[in-house]
Amino acid sequence: MRAPYGGTFAGMGVLITVIVLVLLGLVAVWAFNRLVSLRNRTDEAYAQIDVQLKRRYDLIPNLVETVKGYAAHERGTLEAVTSARNAAAGASGVAATAEANNVLSGALGRLFAVAEAYPDLKANATFLNLMEQLTTTENQLGFARQFYNDSVRALNTAIETFPLMLLAGMAKATRREYFQVDDAAVREAPTVQF
Amino acid sequence: MFRDVQTSNRWRSMLLLGVGFLLLVGVGEAVGYYLGLGPFGLVLAVVIAVASTANAYWNSDKIALRITGAHQVDASTHSQLLNVVQEMCLASGLPQPKVAVIEDPAPNAFATGRDPQHATVAVTTGLLERMNREQLQGVLAHELSHVANRDTLVATLAVTIAGTLAIMCDMVWRVSMFGGSTSRRRSNDSGGGQLQLILLAVSVLAIVIAPLAAQLIRAAVSRRREQLADATAVSYTRNPAGLRSALEVLATDSTVVRHTSRATSHLWIESPLDRGASVWNRMFDTHPPLSERIDALREMERTAATP
């Protein structure tokens, strides 16, 4: 019976080399695609955070007006919310935006606590609707941030480990920053439930 | 901690499917031997089984809606429900599924779909009444986990394996009943007549027991995927208490969903079938007992410091 590869050791060597090269090629393709997909996922995740942040900035003026109608003498809290909101809307860069929004989250938390003491306010339909919208925006922001940070973690780990690190440059995959939360309380309970 | 639970349940469910597949191949050999058909018995059975499950799988989202009488809703009537679904879609990175509501006082929910792009999530009016926002979030996270983990596909694979086995064993019985030509074997090798007898006995035993084994495997796979869905839900919400308190509400409620059947029981968050509590019955349950799931979630709450 004649062996298919020519029946010599040299022939076998060529065959093995070809197989190894093909396998390496397949691994390289997989690695490149994985890096690109991780990079894209991170970009999309950040875009989602942006969407939620804008919703939050848009909802707040309405909320402040509604609360003012019932709890006018809580001016200090209301003004804190408004100025924090303006600062956050004007921030740029991942770290600065994250920090400014932490401050805003704190101010909003105090506002929600204050609203608890006004039963008339809590019965107001507009207020309830706004509260649900803000609640869901806060939650969606929290989850968008969570998904973004998870994507960043996966991307950064991939870039730093073998064999994906070899193709990181070609795939234009670079280290990304986390959307940090410094307030431990906010980190532990990123969502709001009413 | 929930990641460990996820990994472990994923591996165990895949292992079970692997065992089921081996069982299928083994019995296929036995049937081929017994009927003298060779591999064609197995091939034919696979074709029939796949043909009968293919439509159910492909259109699972529409079929489930029809069977349960669910109707799709939007933000104008169920804004909080849609908001919570949207929150879980962000946490999981999944596209928005169809959201539906079922008029039924029993609290329950299900999710189905051939892939995340064609998924449906449904809740009963009973569930919406009894759950607060945090619990609803946990339940929906669990349902979307089924979508993310492709549990409809996994369940279909398990059902197809079980179905193929049932068809093959049915073929054997029909052939034996009507005095089929089971002796079209290679009776040329005259040596080892006793061996042939033993092989025949083993084949018959395998053929009789296999469908039962397949049902056990199917139920075990479903239970593993339920635990996986619980752990994946926690990976989305990072709040085991939400789902845990939702399950506690389900545990105290004894009403059962109306429009259901054995075929769809694995889709729900709480098993709609009331089985006996004996060990034998529990092995066929598609869901682990609620107490076990609640304990697992409490464990995740306890170790929440190191996710």
Interface residues (C-beta under 8 A of the other chain):
Chain A: R41 A45 Q48 Q52 E132 Q133 T135 T136 N139 Q140 F143 A144 Q146 F147 A189 P190 T191 Q193 F194
Chain B: S79 Q80 N83 V84 Q86 E87 M88 L90 A91 S92 G93 N132 R133 E134 Q137 Y236 T237 R238 N239
